[in-house]
Amino acid sequence: MALFDSTSEEISSQEITRSNKSTSLALLVASAFFMEYLDGTVIATALPDMAKAFGVPAIDLNIGISAYLLTLAVLIPANGWIAERFGARLIFTLALAIFTLSSLFCGLAESVTTFVLMRILQGVGGAMMVPVGRLVVLQTTPKNQLIKAIALLTWPGLVAPVIGPPLGGFITTYASWHWIFFLNIPLGIVAIFLSLKLMPNRAVSEQRPFDWGGFALTGLAMLSLVAGLEMFSQQDFTLLVVVIVLGVGFSALFWSLRHLKHAQTPLINLNALAIPSFKIMMRGGFILRTTISSAPFMLPLMFQVGFGMNAFQAGMLVLAVFAGNLAMKTATTRLIHYFGFRKLLIGNGVVCVLSLFFCAFLSPDSPQFWTLILLFIGGLSRSMQFTGISSLAFADVPAPLMNSANTLFSTSLQLANGLGITLGALSIRIGSYLTDALGYTSIQGAGFRLAFVMISILTAIGVYDMTRLATNAGDSVLNKHK
């Protein structure tokens, strides 16, 4: 009996140690994600000051943001193969080093050319950091701890778009724009040290040849699609150019999928799409991530341009979304275990739809208390939906397909983030056009309010796709028997 108790205690101790290591690794990767995501959003409010320092118009520095996003888009599809070939610890640590060093050079840049080149280098680091870090967490986390780990990995993508612009404005106002980049240096050094200590370095028994054809086609597809979406979200885009660029992107996407299906050693294995839950997360989940991602872009614009608030007032209101994101994190795992993935993604999805739809009823005269409550609820549902989608996407994926599934998911995530801003901008333009055409120009912010109606309808389409999930979808990570 004593031997049995001793053995049980030893097993329990090993499980706790393994769980603690998984949590520590997920926190490390999440911190790296936060640094990478924040860097993509915090720069926006610093552009005017940076433009003065470089002696150029502020609009010219948009290329610094675009260059970063385009580099991410092109390189993300190749990172599954790179992690297999050279080892995840080496690649993740190298990515952190590249990102940290390029941050230093961005802060020291004295010309637009140098700045853009360093932003491209940052994109190289970011492109390796995000998918490789997520892959390691997916491969090393026990199934019963997966939801908790995914919840940690999703918070940077939720928080950074909300706090990035006001944080950038604060740093630029009270220090200088250089510190937006210099702050990454101590964080990066600590992350490199922890990566060498915590990150496993699994050897790969079989080395696949690199699929240059697949890389060229997927790279061209991602480059064209992200560039086209980026141009579409700008006010001064030329429609013909956008149509051509997007046409090239969709054509390259078609041929890349065709190539990946028939190649002997494809860059990305598409077999994961045969798993029903993963397929639905890549389809309906993509729609939901796109529409929900548009909210942090649309809300500040509606409050400032539509309702006449100043930047500080709008920023304080939008912080309610951030508060909702954080508040939900403590309950996410328990709610998913209690309701299961299917019920939760449908029920919470309906809350997402309603929270976006009721934004259409906000006005300059709306009581601030109820506005904050609505945005807080939107933040709660947004956080839950993102975590649920990300967790279920990998819940039923077997270990041999995890690398390819992660690459596919990371690629779609990059597209969804770009499409979210584009969709938000397009909805606002359509809403403004309808407002003018129907003669409702006297209603303050009517164009923005119509835009939220359109976004909520598209969100409902994504939620409807969740009804196609099997009732036992994701039970393998919920300790339930299928």
HUSUL-V87649 format. One record per helix or strand of 3 or more residues. SS is the DSSP state (2 for helix, 1 for strand). FROM is the first residue (numbers start at 1). TO is the last residue. If there is no record, write none. Layout:
ss->SS from->FROM to->TO
ss->SS from->FROM to->TO
//
This chain:
ss->2 from->2 to->42
ss->2 from->44 to->54
ss->2 from->58 to->76
ss->2 from->79 to->86
ss->2 from->88 to->108
ss->2 from->112 to->140
ss->2 from->143 to->174
ss->2 from->178 to->198
ss->2 from->212 to->232
ss->2 from->239 to->262
ss->2 from->270 to->274
ss->2 from->276 to->306
ss->2 from->311 to->329
ss->2 from->332 to->339
ss->2 from->341 to->361
ss->2 from->368 to->395
ss->2 from->399 to->438
ss->2 from->446 to->466
ss->2 from->475 to->477
//
